[in-house]
Amino acid sequence: MITRGICILFCTLIIACTPTVQLAVPKEPININLNVKIEHEIYIKVDKQLDDLFSKSSGLF
Amino acid sequence: MKIFKLIKPVLCAALLVISLPLMAMTLQQAMSSLGDVKAQGLVGEKPDGYLGVVTNSGNADEIVKLINEARLAQYQRLAKDNNIALADVQAMAGQKAIEKTQSGQYIQVNQKWAKKP
C-alpha cells in the first residue's frame, strides 16, 4: 500500500513538474508576397515587347 | 426576300473590299509622314503613350488620330496578352517613346510641350 502511495505521489510530482512549452498560433496569417517578383517579370516582358513594337512598327513611333 | 438575303452579304463584302485599302492607305500615309511632322515640330510624344498635336498645321491632326488609334490597338493587345492594365502599358510606352524622341523634337512634360534637349 505504501509503495503504491509513493508511486502515485511520484507520478503526480512528475506530471506536475513536466515543463510545458506553449506554442501560440499567431493570430494573423503569415503572408508571403510572391506577387512582387511575378509582377516584376511581367513588366520586364512587356518592356521587351514594347521594344519589339517600337522597332517592328517603327512607323507608329 | 430571297434577293435581299443575297444582296446583303454581297454588299457587305463589297464595302469591306472598298474600305480596307482606303483605311490601310490612310494609316500607311500617316505612318510615312510621321517622321516629317515630328521633325517639323507639329506633333510630339506624350507620357500617356500617345501622340499629341503641338501645332495643328496641314494634316497633323489626322495623322495623330490615325497613329493613336493604331497604337491603342497595339497597347490593348499587349495588355491582354500579359494580363496587365492598359494604363500600365500606356505609361511604359509613353516613357519609352519620350526616351527615344530625338533631340529638338517635342515631348510633353507636366502637360506642357517642350523641346527635348
Backbone of each chain as nested JSON, in Angstrom:
{
  "chains": [
    {"id": "A", "residues": [
      {"number": 1, "name": "MET", "atoms": {"N": [0.834, -1.213, 0.0], "CA": [0.0, 0.0, 0.0], "C": [0.862, 1.253, 0.0]}},
      {"number": 2, "name": "ILE", "atoms": {"N": [1.872, 1.208, 0.844], "CA": [2.749, 2.383, 0.959], "C": [3.489, 2.598, -0.35]}},
      {"number": 3, "name": "THR", "atoms": {"N": [3.981, 1.475, -0.903], "CA": [4.703, 1.561, -2.181], "C": [3.818, 2.193, -3.244]}},
      {"number": 4, "name": "ARG", "atoms": {"N": [2.535, 1.746, -3.26], "CA": [1.582, 2.257, -4.26], "C": [1.358, 3.757, -4.074]}},
      {"number": 5, "name": "GLY", "atoms": {"N": [1.271, 4.119, -2.803], "CA": [1.073, 5.543, -2.461], "C": [2.233, 6.384, -2.965]}},
      {"number": 6, "name": "ILE", "atoms": {"N": [3.439, 5.863, -2.699], "CA": [4.639, 6.596, -3.12], "C": [4.664, 6.732, -4.631]}},
      {"number": 7, "name": "CYS", "atoms": {"N": [4.295, 5.63, -5.268], "CA": [4.277, 5.601, -6.732], "C": [3.332, 6.679, -7.288]}},
      {"number": 8, "name": "ILE", "atoms": {"N": [2.13, 6.735, -6.722], "CA": [1.139, 7.722, -7.178], "C": [1.657, 9.131, -6.948]}},
      {"number": 9, "name": "LEU", "atoms": {"N": [2.254, 9.325, -5.745], "CA": [2.796, 10.632, -5.396], "C": [3.887, 11.027, -6.382]}},
      {"number": 10, "name": "PHE", "atoms": {"N": [4.747, 10.04, -6.649], "CA": [5.859, 10.262, -7.573], "C": [5.352, 10.669, -8.959]}},
      {"number": 11, "name": "CYS", "atoms": {"N": [4.365, 9.899, -9.416], "CA": [3.779, 10.181, -10.742], "C": [3.17, 11.577, -10.776]}},
      {"number": 12, "name": "THR", "atoms": {"N": [2.448, 11.912, -9.733], "CA": [1.808, 13.227, -9.662], "C": [2.865, 14.324, -9.734]}},
      {"number": 13, "name": "LEU", "atoms": {"N": [3.962, 14.069, -8.981], "CA": [5.037, 15.058, -8.954], "C": [5.626, 15.233, -10.352]}},
      {"number": 14, "name": "ILE", "atoms": {"N": [5.872, 14.096, -10.99], "CA": [6.474, 14.161, -12.335], "C": [5.578, 14.927, -13.304]}},
      {"number": 15, "name": "ILE", "atoms": {"N": [4.284, 14.591, -13.259], "CA": [3.348, 15.281, -14.157], "C": [3.319, 16.774, -13.855]}},
      {"number": 16, "name": "ALA", "atoms": {"N": [3.311, 17.07, -12.559], "CA": [3.209, 18.471, -12.149], "C": [4.444, 19.26, -12.571]}},
      {"number": 17, "name": "CYS", "atoms": {"N": [5.576, 18.552, -12.578], "CA": [6.806, 19.274, -12.879], "C": [7.189, 19.265, -14.354]}},
      {"number": 18, "name": "THR", "atoms": {"N": [6.439, 18.504, -15.158], "CA": [6.791, 18.459, -16.578], "C": [6.699, 19.856, -17.176]}},
      {"number": 19, "name": "PRO", "atoms": {"N": [7.815, 20.326, -17.71], "CA": [7.758, 21.664, -18.293], "C": [6.886, 21.691, -19.556]}},
      {"number": 20, "name": "THR", "atoms": {"N": [6.098, 22.656, -19.647], "CA": [5.24, 22.749, -20.836], "C": [5.698, 23.925, -21.694]}},
      {"number": 21, "name": "VAL", "atoms": {"N": [5.853, 23.607, -22.934], "CA": [6.2, 24.668, -23.872], "C": [4.916, 25.058, -24.591]}},
      {"number": 22, "name": "GLN", "atoms": {"N": [4.592, 26.274, -24.48], "CA": [3.346, 26.693, -25.12], "C": [3.617, 27.259, -26.512]}},
      {"number": 23, "name": "LEU", "atoms": {"N": [2.93, 26.676, -27.45], "CA": [3.053, 27.177, -28.819], "C": [1.829, 28.025, -29.117]}},
      {"number": 24, "name": "ALA", "atoms": {"N": [2.085, 29.287, -29.3], "CA": [0.954, 30.154, -29.597], "C": [0.842, 30.307, -31.117]}},
      {"number": 25, "name": "VAL", "atoms": {"N": [-0.338, 30.073, -31.618], "CA": [-0.575, 30.251, -33.053], "C": [-0.761, 31.747, -33.297]}},
      {"number": 26, "name": "PRO", "atoms": {"N": [-0.009, 32.292, -34.234], "CA": [-0.19, 33.729, -34.476], "C": [-1.611, 34.037, -34.929]}},
      {"number": 27, "name": "LYS", "atoms": {"N": [-2.091, 35.131, -34.457], "CA": [-3.486, 35.472, -34.774], "C": [-3.65, 35.857, -36.238]}},
      {"number": 28, "name": "GLU", "atoms": {"N": [-2.621, 36.538, -36.746], "CA": [-2.718, 36.939, -38.157], "C": [-2.001, 35.912, -39.028]}},
      {"number": 29, "name": "PRO", "atoms": {"N": [-2.568, 35.609, -40.166], "CA": [-1.913, 34.646, -41.048], "C": [-0.602, 35.217, -41.596]}},
      {"number": 30, "name": "ILE", "atoms": {"N": [0.314, 34.308, -41.844], "CA": [1.599, 34.755, -42.389], "C": [1.462, 34.844, -43.909]}},
      {"number": 31, "name": "ASN", "atoms": {"N": [1.686, 36.018, -44.438], "CA": [1.579, 36.2, -45.893], "C": [2.957, 36.364, -46.5]}},
      {"number": 32, "name": "ILE", "atoms": {"N": [3.205, 35.579, -47.513], "CA": [4.454, 35.758, -48.25], "C": [4.058, 36.279, -49.616]}},
      {"number": 33, "name": "ASN", "atoms": {"N": [4.507, 37.456, -49.879], "CA": [4.065, 38.095, -51.123], "C": [4.987, 37.744, -52.287]}},
      {"number": 34, "name": "LEU", "atoms": {"N": [4.488, 36.856, -53.142], "CA": [5.255, 36.459, -54.323], "C": [4.862, 37.282, -55.538]}},
      {"number": 35, "name": "ASN", "atoms": {"N": [3.806, 38.06, -55.356], "CA": [3.319, 38.848, -56.494], "C": [4.369, 39.823, -57.007]}},
      {"number": 36, "name": "VAL", "atoms": {"N": [5.17, 40.326, -56.072], "CA": [6.151, 41.344, -56.441], "C": [7.072, 40.819, -57.537]}},
      {"number": 37, "name": "LYS", "atoms": {"N": [7.583, 39.595, -57.312], "CA": [8.522, 39.028, -58.275], "C": [7.827, 38.759, -59.613]}},
      {"number": 38, "name": "ILE", "atoms": {"N": [6.625, 38.183, -59.542], "CA": [5.891, 37.859, -60.763], "C": [5.594, 39.139, -61.544]}},
      {"number": 39, "name": "GLU", "atoms": {"N": [5.142, 40.15, -60.824], "CA": [4.831, 41.425, -61.489], "C": [6.07, 41.992, -62.165]}},
      {"number": 40, "name": "HIS", "atoms": {"N": [7.178, 41.9, -61.445], "CA": [8.431, 42.421, -61.979], "C": [8.778, 41.724, -63.301]}},
      {"number": 41, "name": "GLU", "atoms": {"N": [8.608, 40.407, -63.301], "CA": [8.916, 39.64, -64.517], "C": [7.995, 40.026, -65.667]}},
      {"number": 42, "name": "ILE", "atoms": {"N": [6.715, 40.229, -65.345], "CA": [5.756, 40.62, -66.391], "C": [6.164, 41.966, -66.976]}},
      {"number": 43, "name": "TYR", "atoms": {"N": [6.578, 42.884, -66.107], "CA": [6.921, 44.21, -66.61], "C": [8.178, 44.176, -67.49]}},
      {"number": 44, "name": "ILE", "atoms": {"N": [9.098, 43.291, -67.138], "CA": [10.296, 43.139, -67.978], "C": [9.883, 42.598, -69.347]}},
      {"number": 45, "name": "LYS", "atoms": {"N": [8.943, 41.636, -69.322], "CA": [8.463, 41.029, -70.562], "C": [7.762, 42.074, -71.444]}},
      {"number": 46, "name": "VAL", "atoms": {"N": [6.888, 42.868, -70.816], "CA": [6.161, 43.901, -71.566], "C": [7.145, 44.933, -72.117]}},
      {"number": 47, "name": "ASP", "atoms": {"N": [8.14, 45.245, -71.32], "CA": [9.15, 46.206, -71.755], "C": [9.833, 45.718, -73.035]}},
      {"number": 48, "name": "LYS", "atoms": {"N": [10.125, 44.435, -73.061], "CA": [10.768, 43.839, -74.233], "C": [9.814, 43.859, -75.43]}},
      {"number": 49, "name": "GLN", "atoms": {"N": [8.558, 43.523, -75.156], "CA": [7.557, 43.519, -76.234], "C": [7.355, 44.922, -76.797]}},
      {"number": 50, "name": "LEU", "atoms": {"N": [7.455, 45.906, -75.914], "CA": [7.323, 47.295, -76.381], "C": [8.505, 47.667, -77.271]}},
      {"number": 51, "name": "ASP", "atoms": {"N": [9.688, 47.202, -76.889], "CA": [10.869, 47.455, -77.719], "C": [10.671, 46.867, -79.112]}},
      {"number": 52, "name": "ASP", "atoms": {"N": [10.114, 45.644, -79.13], "CA": [9.829, 44.988, -80.421], "C": [8.849, 45.829, -81.23]}},
      {"number": 53, "name": "LEU", "atoms": {"N": [7.819, 46.298, -80.527], "CA": [6.778, 47.105, -81.177], "C": [7.388, 48.376, -81.763]}},
      {"number": 54, "name": "PHE", "atoms": {"N": [8.302, 48.975, -81.023], "CA": [8.932, 50.21, -81.475], "C": [9.787, 49.976, -82.717]}},
      {"number": 55, "name": "SER", "atoms": {"N": [10.444, 48.821, -82.76], "CA": [11.313, 48.599, -83.916], "C": [10.545, 48.025, -85.103]}},
      {"number": 56, "name": "LYS", "atoms": {"N": [9.61, 47.095, -84.819], "CA": [8.868, 46.482, -85.926], "C": [7.868, 47.445, -86.539]}},
      {"number": 57, "name": "SER", "atoms": {"N": [7.089, 48.097, -85.668], "CA": [6.105, 49.056, -86.186], "C": [6.652, 50.45, -85.996]}},
      {"number": 58, "name": "SER", "atoms": {"N": [7.864, 50.654, -86.468], "CA": [8.512, 51.943, -86.218], "C": [7.703, 53.1, -86.803]}},
      {"number": 59, "name": "GLY", "atoms": {"N": [6.871, 52.794, -87.777], "CA": [6.027, 53.829, -88.365], "C": [5.044, 54.414, -87.371]}},
      {"number": 60, "name": "LEU", "atoms": {"N": [4.782, 53.664, -86.308], "CA": [3.812, 54.137, -85.308], "C": [4.477, 55.036, -84.275]}},
      {"number": 61, "name": "PHE", "atoms": {"N": [5.82, 55.022, -84.265], "CA": [6.513, 55.811, -83.23], "C": [7.553, 56.758, -83.834]}}
    ]},
    {"id": "B", "residues": [
      {"number": 1, "name": "MET", "atoms": {"N": [-37.635, 38.606, -100.912], "CA": [-36.927, 38.214, -99.689], "C": [-35.622, 37.506, -100.005]}},
      {"number": 2, "name": "LYS", "atoms": {"N": [-35.707, 36.613, -100.984], "CA": [-34.524, 35.821, -101.325], "C": [-33.404, 36.72, -101.875]}},
      {"number": 3, "name": "ILE", "atoms": {"N": [-33.831, 37.689, -102.689], "CA": [-32.858, 38.616, -103.27], "C": [-32.191, 39.451, -102.185]}},
      {"number": 4, "name": "PHE", "atoms": {"N": [-33.013, 39.893, -101.219], "CA": [-32.473, 40.676, -100.113], "C": [-31.427, 39.898, -99.346]}},
      {"number": 5, "name": "LYS", "atoms": {"N": [-31.745, 38.631, -99.109], "CA": [-30.818, 37.774, -98.354], "C": [-29.501, 37.626, -99.095]}},
      {"number": 6, "name": "LEU", "atoms": {"N": [-29.58, 37.663, -100.407], "CA": [-28.377, 37.508, -101.232], "C": [-27.592, 38.821, -101.313]}},
      {"number": 7, "name": "ILE", "atoms": {"N": [-28.357, 39.906, -101.426], "CA": [-27.725, 41.214, -101.627], "C": [-26.898, 41.645, -100.423]}},
      {"number": 8, "name": "LYS", "atoms": {"N": [-27.422, 41.383, -99.235], "CA": [-26.777, 41.872, -98.012], "C": [-25.309, 41.419, -97.869]}},
      {"number": 9, "name": "PRO", "atoms": {"N": [-25.047, 40.107, -97.933], "CA": [-23.646, 39.718, -97.785], "C": [-22.759, 40.213, -98.92]}},
      {"number": 10, "name": "VAL", "atoms": {"N": [-23.332, 40.278, -100.125], "CA": [-22.557, 40.754, -101.275], "C": [-22.181, 42.22, -101.065]}},
      {"number": 11, "name": "LEU", "atoms": {"N": [-23.163, 42.989, -100.589], "CA": [-22.957, 44.415, -100.338], "C": [-21.902, 44.619, -99.244]}},
      {"number": 12, "name": "CYS", "atoms": {"N": [-22.023, 43.814, -98.193], "CA": [-21.072, 43.906, -97.084], "C": [-19.662, 43.6, -97.554]}},
      {"number": 13, "name": "ALA", "atoms": {"N": [-19.533, 42.551, -98.321], "CA": [-18.234, 42.137, -98.829], "C": [-17.651, 43.232, -99.723]}},
      {"number": 14, "name": "ALA", "atoms": {"N": [-18.517, 43.804, -100.57], "CA": [-18.069, 44.844, -101.492], "C": [-17.576, 46.068, -100.706]}},
      {"number": 15, "name": "LEU", "atoms": {"N": [-18.335, 46.445, -99.664], "CA": [-17.956, 47.588, -98.839], "C": [-16.603, 47.352, -98.157]}},
      {"number": 16, "name": "LEU", "atoms": {"N": [-16.449, 46.132, -97.683], "CA": [-15.216, 45.767, -96.992], "C": [-14.031, 45.85, -97.952]}},
      {"number": 17, "name": "VAL", "atoms": {"N": [-14.247, 45.33, -99.154], "CA": [-13.181, 45.324, -100.158], "C": [-12.803, 46.757, -100.535]}},
      {"number": 18, "name": "ILE", "atoms": {"N": [-13.826, 47.615, -100.611], "CA": [-13.564, 49.01, -100.983], "C": [-12.889, 49.768, -99.827]}},
      {"number": 19, "name": "SER", "atoms": {"N": [-13.403, 49.537, -98.601], "CA": [-12.927, 50.347, -97.483], "C": [-11.575, 49.899, -96.947]}},
      {"number": 20, "name": "LEU", "atoms": {"N": [-11.255, 48.615, -97.035], "CA": [-9.995, 48.127, -96.463], "C": [-8.758, 48.816, -97.037]}},
      {"number": 21, "name": "PRO", "atoms": {"N": [-8.617, 48.835, -98.365], "CA": [-7.427, 49.501, -98.894], "C": [-7.383, 50.985, -98.564]}},
      {"number": 22, "name": "LEU", "atoms": {"N": [-8.563, 51.617, -98.52], "CA": [-8.62, 53.047, -98.194], "C": [-8.097, 53.285, -96.787]}},
      {"number": 23, "name": "MET", "atoms": {"N": [-8.584, 52.452, -95.824], "CA": [-8.16, 52.596, -94.437], "C": [-6.671, 52.307, -94.295]}},
      {"number": 24, "name": "ALA", "atoms": {"N": [-6.238, 51.236, -94.957], "CA": [-4.832, 50.848, -94.87], "C": [-3.95, 51.947, -95.457]}},
      {"number": 25, "name": "MET", "atoms": {"N": [-4.39, 52.497, -96.564], "CA": [-3.655, 53.56, -97.221], "C": [-3.478, 54.755, -96.293]}},
      {"number": 26, "name": "THR", "atoms": {"N": [-4.565, 55.113, -95.632], "CA": [-4.52, 56.306, -94.798], "C": [-3.557, 56.127, -93.626]}},
      {"number": 27, "name": "LEU", "atoms": {"N": [-3.643, 54.97, -92.965], "CA": [-2.735, 54.726, -91.846], "C": [-1.295, 54.651, -92.363]}},
      {"number": 28, "name": "GLN", "atoms": {"N": [-1.167, 54.014, -93.52], "CA": [0.154, 53.913, -94.143], "C": [0.73, 55.296, -94.413]}},
      {"number": 29, "name": "GLN", "atoms": {"N": [-0.133, 56.162, -94.95], "CA": [0.3, 57.534, -95.249], "C": [0.677, 58.268, -93.966]}},
      {"number": 30, "name": "ALA", "atoms": {"N": [-0.164, 58.054, -92.949], "CA": [0.104, 58.706, -91.659], "C": [1.448, 58.25, -91.11]}},
      {"number": 31, "name": "MET", "atoms": {"N": [1.697, 56.936, -91.24], "CA": [2.95, 56.384, -90.728], "C": [4.149, 56.927, -91.486]}},
      {"number": 32, "name": "SER", "atoms": {"N": [3.971, 57.087, -92.796], "CA": [5.127, 57.576, -93.563], "C": [5.354, 59.075, -93.389]}},
      {"number": 33, "name": "SER", "atoms": {"N": [4.296, 59.797, -92.978], "CA": [4.503, 61.243, -92.77], "C": [4.876, 61.568, -91.331]}},
      {"number": 34, "name": "LEU", "atoms": {"N": [4.808, 60.566, -90.466], "CA": [5.053, 60.825, -89.04], "C": [6.425, 61.461, -88.78]}},
      {"number": 35, "name": "GLY", "atoms": {"N": [7.435, 60.905, -89.433], "CA": [8.791, 61.425, -89.243], "C": [8.885, 62.907, -89.586]}},
      {"number": 36, "name": "ASP", "atoms": {"N": [8.219, 63.28, -90.697], "CA": [8.252, 64.671, -91.149], "C": [7.577, 65.607, -90.15]}},
      {"number": 37, "name": "VAL", "atoms": {"N": [6.351, 65.228, -89.756], "CA": [5.623, 66.143, -88.864], "C": [6.288, 66.241, -87.486]}},
      {"number": 38, "name": "LYS", "atoms": {"N": [6.981, 65.172, -87.101], "CA": [7.739, 65.228, -85.838], "C": [8.902, 66.197, -85.985]}},
      {"number": 39, "name": "ALA", "atoms": {"N": [9.607, 66.057, -87.113], "CA": [10.778, 66.911, -87.356], "C": [10.373, 68.375, -87.48]}},
      {"number": 40, "name": "GLN", "atoms": {"N": [9.167, 68.592, -88.047], "CA": [8.679, 69.968, -88.199], "C": [8.158, 70.545, -86.88]}},
      {"number": 41, "name": "GLY", "atoms": {"N": [8.087, 69.709, -85.866], "CA": [7.613, 70.168, -84.563], "C": [6.109, 70.339, -84.481]}},
      {"number": 42, "name": "LEU", "atoms": {"N": [5.391, 69.648, -85.374], "CA": [3.92, 69.766, -85.357], "C": [3.296, 68.814, -84.349]}},
      {"number": 43, "name": "VAL", "atoms": {"N": [3.944, 67.679, -84.145], "CA": [3.426, 66.702, -83.187], "C": [4.54, 66.291, -82.222]}},
      {"number": 44, "name": "GLY", "atoms": {"N": [4.113, 65.795, -81.07], "CA": [5.094, 65.366, -80.072], "C": [4.587, 64.171, -79.281]}},
      {"number": 45, "name": "GLU", "atoms": {"N": [5.473, 63.63, -78.462], "CA": [5.133, 62.444, -77.66], "C": [4.646, 62.848, -76.269]}},
      {"number": 46, "name": "LYS", "atoms": {"N": [3.569, 62.169, -75.836], "CA": [3.012, 62.448, -74.511], "C": [3.352, 61.29, -73.559]}},
      {"number": 47, "name": "PRO", "atoms": {"N": [3.365, 61.56, -72.249], "CA": [3.713, 60.49, -71.301], "C": [2.676, 59.354, -71.255]}},
      {"number": 48, "name": "ASP", "atoms": {"N": [1.51, 59.58, -71.829], "CA": [0.483, 58.537, -71.795], "C": [0.621, 57.551, -72.958]}},
      {"number": 49, "name": "GLY", "atoms": {"N": [1.692, 57.693, -73.72], "CA": [1.942, 56.73, -74.794], "C": [1.346, 57.107, -76.133]}},
      {"number": 50, "name": "TYR", "atoms": {"N": [0.796, 58.318, -76.201], "CA": [0.161, 58.737, -77.455], "C": [0.808, 60.007, -77.994]}},
      {"number": 51, "name": "LEU", "atoms": {"N": [0.501, 60.241, -79.259], "CA": [0.995, 61.456, -79.903], "C": [0.058, 62.603, -79.558]}},
      {"number": 52, "name": "GLY", "atoms": {"N": [0.596, 63.797, -79.569], "CA": [-0.237, 64.971, -79.36], "C": [0.085, 65.991, -80.435]}},
      {"number": 53, "name": "VAL", "atoms": {"N": [-0.891, 66.85, -80.71], "CA": [-0.679, 67.902, -81.706], "C": [-0.05, 69.105, -81.01]}},
      {"number": 54, "name": "VAL", "atoms": {"N": [1.105, 69.514, -81.477], "CA": [1.754, 70.702, -80.911], "C": [1.238, 71.933, -81.658]}},
      {"number": 55, "name": "THR", "atoms": {"N": [1.32, 71.885, -82.974], "CA": [0.793, 72.955, -83.827], "C": [-0.03, 72.288, -84.917]}},
      {"number": 56, "name": "ASN", "atoms": {"N": [-1.306, 72.64, -84.952], "CA": [-2.134, 71.981, -85.964], "C": [-1.964, 72.654, -87.322]}},
      {"number": 57, "name": "SER", "atoms": {"N": [-1.162, 72.004, -88.118], "CA": [-0.909, 72.521, -89.455], "C": [-0.981, 71.347, -90.417]}},
      {"number": 58, "name": "GLY", "atoms": {"N": [-1.457, 71.624, -91.613], "CA": [-1.588, 70.545, -92.605], "C": [-2.515, 69.465, -92.081]}},
      {"number": 59, "name": "ASN", "atoms": {"N": [-2.064, 68.22, -92.15], "CA": [-2.919, 67.129, -91.665], "C": [-2.367, 66.5, -90.385]}},
      {"number": 60, "name": "ALA", "atoms": {"N": [-1.69, 67.32, -89.58], "CA": [-1.121, 66.828, -88.319], "C": [-2.186, 66.156, -87.446]}},
      {"number": 61, "name": "ASP", "atoms": {"N": [-3.337, 66.82, -87.384], "CA": [-4.456, 66.325, -86.59], "C": [-4.86, 64.911, -87.014]}},
      {"number": 62, "name": "GLU", "atoms": {"N": [-4.985, 64.742, -88.317], "CA": [-5.415, 63.468, -88.883], "C": [-4.359, 62.376, -88.647]}},
      {"number": 63, "name": "ILE", "atoms": {"N": [-3.113, 62.751, -88.809], "CA": [-2.015, 61.802, -88.6], "C": [-2.021, 61.319, -87.15]}},
      {"number": 64, "name": "VAL", "atoms": {"N": [-2.14, 62.28, -86.216], "CA": [-2.155, 61.947, -84.79], "C": [-3.299, 61.0, -84.473]}},
      {"number": 65, "name": "LYS", "atoms": {"N": [-4.46, 61.29, -85.04], "CA": [-5.649, 60.466, -84.77], "C": [-5.422, 59.022, -85.241]}},
      {"number": 66, "name": "LEU", "atoms": {"N": [-4.937, 58.894, -86.457], "CA": [-4.739, 57.556, -87.033], "C": [-3.651, 56.769, -86.305]}},
      {"number": 67, "name": "ILE", "atoms": {"N": [-2.543, 57.441, -86.034], "CA": [-1.437, 56.756, -85.343], "C": [-1.885, 56.337, -83.947]}},
      {"number": 68, "name": "ASN", "atoms": {"N": [-2.592, 57.228, -83.254], "CA": [-3.022, 56.913, -81.898], "C": [-4.003, 55.744, -81.863]}},
      {"number": 69, "name": "GLU", "atoms": {"N": [-4.862, 55.666, -82.864], "CA": [-5.798, 54.531, -82.938], "C": [-5.027, 53.23, -83.085]}},
      {"number": 70, "name": "ALA", "atoms": {"N": [-4.02, 53.257, -83.955], "CA": [-3.212, 52.059, -84.186], "C": [-2.4, 51.702, -82.946]}},
      {"number": 71, "name": "ARG", "atoms": {"N": [-1.896, 52.739, -82.278], "CA": [-1.145, 52.496, -81.043], "C": [-2.042, 51.858, -79.989]}},
      {"number": 72, "name": "LEU", "atoms": {"N": [-3.241, 52.412, -79.835], "CA": [-4.185, 51.881, -78.843], "C": [-4.416, 50.388, -79.067]}},
      {"number": 73, "name": "ALA", "atoms": {"N": [-4.588, 50.003, -80.334], "CA": [-4.824, 48.596, -80.656], "C": [-3.64, 47.735, -80.202]}},
      {"number": 74, "name": "GLN", "atoms": {"N": [-2.437, 48.255, -80.417], "CA": [-1.24, 47.506, -80.02], "C": [-1.125, 47.435, -78.493]}},
      {"number": 75, "name": "TYR", "atoms": {"N": [-1.416, 48.546, -77.833], "CA": [-1.351, 48.568, -76.365], "C": [-2.362, 47.589, -75.768]}},
      {"number": 76, "name": "GLN", "atoms": {"N": [-3.558, 47.577, -76.375], "CA": [-4.602, 46.676, -75.871], "C": [-4.173, 45.225, -76.023]}},
      {"number": 77, "name": "ARG", "atoms": {"N": [-3.51, 44.937, -77.139], "CA": [-3.043, 43.575, -77.387], "C": [-1.988, 43.189, -76.33]}},
      {"number": 78, "name": "LEU", "atoms": {"N": [-1.055, 44.092, -76.068], "CA": [-0.016, 43.808, -75.075], "C": [-0.618, 43.626, -73.677]}},
      {"number": 79, "name": "ALA", "atoms": {"N": [-1.582, 44.488, -73.344], "CA": [-2.224, 44.406, -72.028], "C": [-2.947, 43.076, -71.873]}},
      {"number": 80, "name": "LYS", "atoms": {"N": [-3.631, 42.67, -72.926], "CA": [-4.417, 41.437, -72.89], "C": [-3.487, 40.224, -72.818]}},
      {"number": 81, "name": "ASP", "atoms": {"N": [-2.448, 40.234, -73.659], "CA": [-1.503, 39.111, -73.693], "C": [-0.827, 38.888, -72.349]}},
      {"number": 82, "name": "ASN", "atoms": {"N": [-0.543, 39.974, -71.657], "CA": [0.209, 39.855, -70.404], "C": [-0.672, 40.001, -69.172]}},
      {"number": 83, "name": "ASN", "atoms": {"N": [-1.949, 40.161, -69.429], "CA": [-2.922, 40.279, -68.343], "C": [-2.579, 41.417, -67.367]}},
      {"number": 84, "name": "ILE", "atoms": {"N": [-2.22, 42.556, -67.925], "CA": [-1.982, 43.725, -67.078], "C": [-2.858, 44.882, -67.564]}},
      {"number": 85, "name": "ALA", "atoms": {"N": [-2.904, 45.925, -66.756], "CA": [-3.802, 47.039, -67.084], "C": [-3.303, 47.815, -68.305]}},
      {"number": 86, "name": "LEU", "atoms": {"N": [-4.259, 48.245, -69.107], "CA": [-3.946, 49.04, -70.305], "C": [-3.155, 50.296, -69.914]}},
      {"number": 87, "name": "ALA", "atoms": {"N": [-3.566, 50.901, -68.795], "CA": [-2.911, 52.138, -68.338], "C": [-1.419, 51.909, -68.076]}},
      {"number": 88, "name": "ASP", "atoms": {"N": [-1.072, 50.722, -67.569], "CA": [0.334, 50.41, -67.299], "C": [1.129, 50.319, -68.595]}},
      {"number": 89, "name": "VAL", "atoms": {"N": [0.533, 49.653, -69.589], "CA": [1.21, 49.514, -70.884], "C": [1.406, 50.906, -71.496]}},
      {"number": 90, "name": "GLN", "atoms": {"N": [0.366, 51.717, -71.414], "CA": [0.424, 53.067, -71.985], "C": [1.521, 53.897, -71.316]}},
      {"number": 91, "name": "ALA", "atoms": {"N": [1.597, 53.791, -70.002], "CA": [2.595, 54.572, -69.268], "C": [4.017, 54.115, -69.63]}},
      {"number": 92, "name": "MET", "atoms": {"N": [4.19, 52.791, -69.756], "CA": [5.515, 52.266, -70.116], "C": [5.898, 52.705, -71.523]}},
      {"number": 93, "name": "ALA", "atoms": {"N": [4.92, 52.636, -72.424], "CA": [5.167, 53.026, -73.818], "C": [5.485, 54.52, -73.889]}},
      {"number": 94, "name": "GLY", "atoms": {"N": [4.769, 55.31, -73.1], "CA": [4.973, 56.748, -73.09], "C": [6.386, 57.109, -72.664]}},
      {"number": 95, "name": "GLN", "atoms": {"N": [6.817, 56.438, -71.613], "CA": [8.165, 56.683, -71.096], "C": [9.209, 56.334, -72.159]}},
      {"number": 96, "name": "LYS", "atoms": {"N": [8.978, 55.193, -72.793], "CA": [9.902, 54.716, -73.822], "C": [9.914, 55.671, -75.026]}},
      {"number": 97, "name": "ALA", "atoms": {"N": [8.73, 56.092, -75.441], "CA": [8.625, 56.967, -76.606], "C": [9.335, 58.292, -76.344]}},
      {"number": 98, "name": "ILE", "atoms": {"N": [9.18, 58.8, -75.12], "CA": [9.829, 60.062, -74.765], "C": [11.354, 59.881, -74.734]}},
      {"number": 99, "name": "GLU", "atoms": {"N": [11.782, 58.747, -74.172], "CA": [13.222, 58.455, -74.138], "C": [13.804, 58.408, -75.552]}},
      {"number": 100, "name": "LYS", "atoms": {"N": [13.021, 57.831, -76.464], "CA": [13.539, 57.626, -77.815], "C": [13.348, 58.833, -78.732]}},
      {"number": 101, "name": "THR", "atoms": {"N": [12.652, 59.837, -78.227], "CA": [12.446, 61.035, -79.044], "C": [13.784, 61.717, -79.298]}},
      {"number": 102, "name": "GLN", "atoms": {"N": [13.951, 62.132, -80.543], "CA": [15.221, 62.775, -80.901], "C": [15.297, 64.177, -80.314]}},
      {"number": 103, "name": "SER", "atoms": {"N": [16.503, 64.58, -80.074], "CA": [16.765, 65.906, -79.528], "C": [16.185, 66.99, -80.451]}},
      {"number": 104, "name": "GLY", "atoms": {"N": [15.532, 67.975, -79.847], "CA": [14.955, 69.064, -80.64], "C": [13.501, 68.833, -81.027]}},
      {"number": 105, "name": "GLN", "atoms": {"N": [13.025, 67.596, -80.839], "CA": [11.61, 67.317, -81.13], "C": [10.798, 67.45, -79.84]}},
      {"number": 106, "name": "TYR", "atoms": {"N": [9.482, 67.523, -80.026], "CA": [8.637, 67.855, -78.878], "C": [8.236, 66.668, -78.009]}},
      {"number": 107, "name": "ILE", "atoms": {"N": [8.297, 66.916, -76.699], "CA": [7.769, 65.965, -75.721], "C": [6.904, 66.748, -74.74]}},
      {"number": 108, "name": "GLN", "atoms": {"N": [5.956, 66.06, -74.129], "CA": [5.095, 66.758, -73.183], "C": [5.562, 66.497, -71.755]}},
      {"number": 109, "name": "VAL", "atoms": {"N": [5.871, 67.58, -71.055], "CA": [6.312, 67.48, -69.665], "C": [5.371, 68.336, -68.822]}},
      {"number": 110, "name": "ASN", "atoms": {"N": [4.788, 67.734, -67.806], "CA": [3.806, 68.421, -66.955], "C": [2.743, 69.158, -67.777]}},
      {"number": 111, "name": "GLN", "atoms": {"N": [2.166, 68.445, -68.704], "CA": [1.077, 68.952, -69.55], "C": [1.519, 70.045, -70.52]}},
      {"number": 112, "name": "LYS", "atoms": {"N": [2.804, 70.336, -70.567], "CA": [3.263, 71.395, -71.471], "C": [4.261, 70.843, -72.473]}},
      {"number": 113, "name": "TRP", "atoms": {"N": [4.207, 71.401, -73.677], "CA": [5.14, 70.958, -74.716], "C": [6.506, 71.573, -74.497]}},
      {"number": 114, "name": "ALA", "atoms": {"N": [7.526, 70.752, -74.641], "CA": [8.892, 71.236, -74.51], "C": [9.749, 70.529, -75.543]}},
      {"number": 115, "name": "LYS", "atoms": {"N": [10.761, 71.239, -76.022], "CA": [11.689, 70.605, -76.962], "C": [12.643, 69.739, -76.167]}},
      {"number": 116, "name": "LYS", "atoms": {"N": [12.833, 68.523, -76.661], "CA": [13.743, 67.629, -75.935], "C": [15.171, 68.156, -76.09]}},
      {"number": 117, "name": "PRO", "atoms": {"N": [15.872, 68.327, -74.962], "CA": [17.232, 68.87, -75.042], "C": [18.205, 67.9, -75.746]}}
    ]}
  ]
}
